[in-house]
Amino acid sequence: MTEEQYQAKALDLLQQEVGGDVDGFETEQGDIVRWSRVTNDYAVGKPGEMVRSMYPLRGGEERFNKLRERDEKKEDNSNG
């Protein structure tokens, strides 16, 4: 896979909506994370801007859920 193909594949995944075979979340740092259950690709970056990383996710859904628990942006429920 060329660098251009890698970037295009990762950006395509990052731009997909969560649902069906694609799961994902936003990190505390503002990055978007997407994981495809079909291809097992895990991508991190900013859609249309930058790919930080894309790789096959070892451990499947269990690993994805651990990464989500660690990295997902937490809602601010404080009133003050």
C-alpha positions as CSV (number, residue, x, y, z in Angstrom):
1,M,0.0,0.0,0.0
2,T,1.4,3.4,-0.9
3,E,1.4,6.4,1.4
4,E,-1.4,7.9,-0.7
5,Q,-3.5,4.8,-0.5
6,Y,-2.9,4.6,3.3
7,Q,-4.0,8.2,3.8
8,A,-7.1,7.8,1.6
9,K,-8.2,4.6,3.3
10,A,-7.7,6.1,6.8
11,L,-9.5,9.4,5.9
12,D,-12.4,7.4,4.4
13,L,-12.8,5.5,7.7
14,L,-12.5,8.6,9.8
15,Q,-15.3,10.3,7.8
16,Q,-17.7,7.4,8.3
17,E,-20.6,7.8,10.7
18,V,-20.8,5.5,13.7
19,G,-23.3,2.7,13.1
20,G,-23.5,-0.7,11.5
21,D,-20.0,-2.1,11.1
22,V,-18.3,1.2,12.2
23,D,-17.8,2.2,15.9
24,G,-16.0,5.2,17.2
25,F,-15.7,8.1,19.5
26,E,-14.0,11.5,20.1
27,T,-10.9,11.7,22.3
28,E,-10.2,14.2,25.1
29,Q,-7.6,15.8,22.6
30,G,-10.3,16.2,20.0
31,D,-9.3,13.4,17.6
32,I,-11.9,11.2,16.0
33,V,-11.5,7.4,16.4
34,R,-13.1,4.9,14.1
35,W,-12.9,1.1,14.1
36,S,-14.3,-1.1,11.3
37,R,-15.6,-4.5,12.4
38,V,-15.4,-5.7,8.8
39,T,-11.7,-4.8,8.0
40,N,-10.6,-4.5,11.7
41,D,-8.9,-1.2,10.8
42,Y,-8.5,1.3,13.7
43,A,-8.0,4.9,12.7
44,V,-7.3,8.1,14.7
45,G,-7.2,11.6,13.3
46,K,-9.2,14.5,12.1
47,P,-11.5,13.8,9.2
48,G,-10.5,15.8,6.1
49,E,-7.4,17.1,7.8
50,M,-4.9,14.6,9.2
51,V,-4.4,10.9,9.9
52,R,-2.5,10.3,13.1
53,S,-2.5,6.5,12.8
54,M,-4.3,3.5,11.2
55,Y,-3.6,-0.1,11.9
56,P,-5.3,-3.5,12.4
57,L,-6.7,-3.6,15.9
58,R,-5.5,-6.7,17.8
59,G,-8.0,-8.0,20.3
60,G,-11.1,-6.9,18.3
61,E,-14.1,-5.5,20.2
62,E,-12.6,-6.2,23.6
63,R,-9.5,-4.1,22.8
64,F,-11.6,-1.4,21.2
65,N,-13.8,-1.0,24.3
66,K,-10.7,-0.7,26.5
67,L,-9.2,2.0,24.3
68,R,-12.6,3.8,24.4
69,E,-12.7,3.6,28.1
70,R,-9.2,5.0,28.3
71,D,-9.4,7.7,25.6
72,E,-13.0,8.8,25.1
73,K,-13.9,12.4,25.8
74,K,-15.8,12.7,29.1
75,E,-18.9,14.7,29.3
76,D,-18.7,17.7,31.7
77,N,-21.7,17.3,34.0
78,S,-20.7,20.0,36.4
79,N,-22.8,23.2,36.8
80,G,-20.2,25.5,37.9
